[in-house]
Amino acid sequence: MHFRRLGWLALVLAAQVTAAEREPTINLPAHGRVELAFSPWNDPEQALLEAIDGAREQILVQAYLFTSKPLARGLIAAHRRGVRVEALLDAESNRPNSLSVMPELLNAGIPVAVETRYNIAHNKLMIIDPASRHGAVATGSYNFTRSARVANAENMLILRDNPALAQAYARNWQRHRAEALRLDSLDDLPARRGKQDGRESDR
């Protein structure tokens, strides 16, 4: 048990970034169009489905929880019509015994990788056609789940027609993908690990 705790501590320390290593924030001009959805009053899922349906080249997914079958079907349909779809999921929240759509994505031939470096890979976003001047970024608190659609208080933005923004998100996605674990099947999932709760005293 002692060695297991030491191993987990080493993993947490390796994932931490010191103040000296932190990079400056990214500043971009604000332009383009913004679509805003609040659940449960609006329908973020329908907005995402329409954005997916409009994709022509590429969709990059980064998700903490992904259980929405309509969104999975939308991505699979995009993949089948020739859009390059890739998914990057939190390893702990998308297990075979959960309601995750990971098996459906894998079975459809969509490349799936899982993030294992972080306590929680908490991003919830889709980057659509980032190389196009009409690219879009969908992001916010909204998880790709039915609960987020019908039962939770959530927000989602779809930011369109800002190529620099879409490309910045795509670069960050690629950075995460480079350190993630590519899955060929569910058997490739790493063993479960504990999570730090992240709480600390005010300072």
C-alpha positions in Angstrom: 0.0 0.0 0.0 2.9 2.3 0.9 4.5 1.8 -2.6 1.1 2.4 -4.3 0.7 5.7 -2.5 4.2 6.7 -3.4 3.5 5.9 -7.0 0.3 7.9 -7.0 2.1 10.9 -5.4 4.8 10.7 -8.1 2.1 10.7 -10.8 0.4 13.8 -9.3 3.7 15.7 -8.9 4.6 14.9 -12.5 1.3 16.3 -13.7 1.8 19.6 -11.8 3.1 22.6 -13.6 5.3 25.0 -11.6 4.8 28.7 -11.8 8.0 29.1 -13.7 6.8 26.6 -16.4 3.4 28.2 -17.0 2.9 29.8 -20.3 1.2 33.2 -20.9 -2.4 33.3 -21.7 -3.5 33.5 -25.3 -5.1 36.7 -26.5 -7.1 36.7 -29.7 -9.3 39.3 -31.5 -12.9 38.8 -30.7 -15.0 38.5 -33.9 -17.2 36.0 -35.6 -20.6 34.7 -34.5 -21.6 33.3 -31.1 -24.5 30.9 -30.5 -25.4 30.5 -26.8 -27.5 27.8 -25.2 -28.5 27.4 -21.6 -30.0 24.1 -20.4 -32.6 23.1 -19.5 -34.3 26.0 -21.2 -32.5 25.8 -24.5 -31.3 22.6 -26.3 -27.5 22.5 -26.4 -27.6 19.0 -27.8 -29.6 20.0 -30.9 -27.2 22.9 -31.5 -24.3 20.5 -31.3 -26.0 18.0 -33.7 -26.5 20.9 -36.2 -22.9 21.9 -35.9 -21.8 18.3 -36.4 -24.0 18.0 -39.4 -22.4 21.1 -40.9 -18.8 19.7 -40.5 -17.0 19.1 -43.8 -13.4 18.2 -42.9 -12.7 17.4 -39.2 -14.3 17.1 -35.8 -12.0 16.9 -32.7 -13.9 15.9 -29.5 -12.6 16.3 -26.0 -15.0 15.1 -23.3 -15.1 14.4 -19.6 -18.4 12.5 -19.7 -19.8 11.3 -23.0 -23.0 9.2 -22.8 -25.2 11.0 -25.3 -26.3 8.4 -28.0 -27.7 11.1 -30.3 -24.3 12.9 -30.3 -22.5 9.6 -30.8 -24.8 8.8 -33.8 -24.1 12.3 -35.2 -20.4 11.8 -35.0 -20.6 8.3 -36.5 -22.7 9.7 -39.4 -20.1 12.4 -40.0 -17.3 9.8 -39.9 -19.1 7.7 -42.5 -19.6 10.7 -44.9 -15.8 11.3 -44.8 -15.3 13.8 -42.0 -12.2 13.0 -39.9 -13.6 12.5 -36.4 -11.3 11.9 -33.4 -12.3 11.6 -29.7 -10.2 12.3 -26.6 -11.9 11.1 -23.4 -11.3 11.1 -19.7 -10.1 7.6 -18.9 -11.8 7.3 -15.5 -15.3 8.6 -16.5 -15.7 6.5 -19.7 -15.4 2.9 -18.4 -17.1 -0.1 -20.1 -19.4 -0.5 -17.1 -20.5 3.2 -17.4 -23.0 4.5 -20.0 -20.1 5.9 -22.1 -20.5 5.8 -25.8 -16.8 4.9 -26.2 -17.7 1.3 -27.4 -19.9 2.7 -30.2 -17.2 5.2 -31.3 -14.6 2.4 -31.4 -16.8 0.0 -33.2 -17.5 2.6 -35.9 -13.8 3.0 -36.5 -13.5 6.5 -34.9 -10.0 6.9 -33.3 -10.4 7.2 -29.6 -7.7 8.0 -27.0 -8.0 8.5 -23.3 -6.3 11.0 -21.0 -4.6 9.5 -18.0 -2.1 12.2 -16.9 -4.6 14.5 -15.2 -6.7 14.1 -12.0 -9.7 14.9 -14.2 -9.6 15.6 -18.0 -12.5 18.0 -17.6 -12.7 19.6 -21.0 -16.1 19.5 -22.8 -15.6 20.7 -26.3 -15.9 20.0 -30.0 -13.7 21.7 -32.6 -15.2 21.6 -36.0 -13.2 22.3 -39.2 -10.4 24.2 -37.5 -8.5 24.6 -40.7 -11.4 26.4 -42.3 -12.2 30.1 -42.0 -15.7 28.9 -41.0 -14.4 26.7 -38.2 -16.3 26.5 -34.9 -15.6 25.7 -31.3 -18.3 24.4 -29.0 -17.4 24.7 -25.3 -18.8 25.4 -21.9 -19.9 23.5 -18.8 -22.1 21.2 -20.9 -21.1 17.5 -20.7 -22.3 15.3 -23.6 -24.9 13.6 -21.5 -28.7 13.4 -21.3 -28.6 14.8 -17.8 -26.8 17.9 -19.0 -29.6 18.3 -21.6 -32.7 17.8 -19.5 -31.8 18.0 -15.8 -28.8 20.2 -15.2 -28.1 23.9 -15.2 -25.5 24.2 -18.0 -24.2 26.6 -20.6 -22.6 26.1 -24.0 -21.1 28.5 -26.5 -20.6 27.7 -30.2 -18.0 30.2 -31.5 -17.9 30.4 -35.3 -15.9 32.3 -37.9 -12.8 33.0 -35.8 -10.1 30.8 -37.4 -7.4 31.9 -34.9 -9.6 30.7 -32.0 -10.4 27.4 -33.7 -6.7 26.8 -34.4 -5.7 27.6 -30.9 -8.2 25.0 -29.6 -7.0 22.5 -32.2 -3.4 23.0 -31.1 -4.3 22.5 -27.5 -6.3 19.3 -28.5 -3.2 18.0 -30.3 -1.1 18.7 -27.3 -3.4 16.6 -25.1 -3.6 13.9 -27.7 0.2 13.6 -27.9 0.3 12.5 -24.2 -3.0 10.4 -24.3 -3.3 6.6 -24.8 -4.7 5.5 -28.1 -7.2 2.6 -27.8 -7.7 -0.1 -30.3 -10.2 -1.8 -28.1 -11.7 -1.5 -24.6 -9.1 -4.0 -23.4 -6.4 -1.3 -23.8 -7.9 0.8 -21.1 -5.5 1.2 -18.2 -6.4 0.0 -14.7 -8.4 2.3 -12.5 -6.6 4.7 -10.3 -7.6 6.9 -7.4 -8.2 10.6 -7.7 -7.0 13.5 -5.6 -9.9 15.7 -4.5 -7.8 18.8 -5.2 -9.1 20.7 -2.2 -6.7 23.1 -0.5 -7.0 25.9 2.0 -7.7 29.4 0.9 -4.6 31.5 0.4 
